[in-house]
Amino acid sequence: MNSHSCGGSIVSPSFVLTAAHCIDKYSKLISSQMDPKTKKNLSSRVPESLTILAGTIDQYNGGKIFQVVEIIEHEEFNSNQILNDIALLRVNFPCIKKGNLIAFFQKGEPVI
């Protein structure tokens, strides 16, 4: 499709966090069932032609393209009301090295 849809944040070498409404049109619902324990709807989606560009702030120059191989939407995402609008995208190859991740502060740790 070669078009820009939405932004995301790399949260691990193989996962990108984005808004669920951004990937709805690029994914295909392959199954939907009720979890008997939690009584929540479990949907499974597969990407049809979704890729991410990592390693650049310019969508036309630099960076590397990665194929999305799995989409994990928040289990209570509501596209009509844009509630729980969050999704994880798993890419086919780690898009960063583990040592290049931004470290998160621990609870109670002072922010300098």
N, C-alpha and C positions, 0 to 999 in steps of 0.2 A: 504494500500500500504506500510505503515511502512518505508517510506524513507524520507530523508530530501530534500526539494526543494529550499527554499529561506528563508531569514530572514525577519523580520518585526519589527515594533515599535508599542507598545501599546499606543494609543492616547486617549483613554477613557476606562472606565470599560468594554465596550462591543465591541470596535472596534480596529482592528489592521491595520496599514498602511503597504502596501507592494508594490512591483513592479507588474504591470499588466501582464507582460510577464510570471511571475512566476505562475500565476493561470489559464492561458488560457487552459492548458491541463487538469486541474482538474475541469473545469466547463462546463456546457452545456448551449448553447444559447437557451433560451425558447421563446423569442420574440424579434422582432426588428421592430421599426417603426420610422417614422419621426415626430419630435415635430413640430406641425404647427406654433408655435410662434417663436421658435429659428431656425427652419430648420435644427436642428441637429439630428443625428441618436441616438435614445434611445434604448439601448440593455439591456435586463434583463437576468441575468445568475443565475443558481442555482448550488451550489456545489454538486458534486457527492460523493466524499469521502475525502474531505479536512478537516484536523484538524490543530490546532496550539498547540504548546507546550509552556507554559508560566511558569515563575518562576524558570528557571535554565539556565545556560550557557552550560550545558553538555547535549547533545541530548539523551544520554543513561542513565542518572541518574537524579532523582529528577524532580521537576516541576509537572505540571498537564496538561492533554490533554483536549482541548475544541473543540467541533464540530463547524465548520463554517456553518451558516445557511443562509447567504446572501453574495453575492459578488457585490460590486459596483465599476465598472471600470470607469476611466475617460471617459467622453462622446466622446472625440476625440482621444482615444488611437489608435495608428496605429502599429500593430504588425510587419508589414513589415519593417518599418523604426524605430521602437522602439521610437515613439514620444508619449508624454503624458503618460509615462509608470508608472502609479500609480493606485492603487486600494485600497479600504477599504474592510475588511472582518469583518462581524458581527458574533460574537460567540453566542452560545446558552445560556451562563451563564456568568455574569460579571467575568472577569479574574483577576481583581484587585479591591480593595476598592477605593472609590472616594478620600479618604484622602491620598492615596499612589501615586497619580499622580504627575509628575514633573510640577512645575508651570512655565509658560512661562513669559518672561519679557514683560512688556507693552511698546509700542512705546515711545521712549524718556527716558525710565528708564535706569539709569546707570548700567552697568554690572560690578560687583565687582569681 
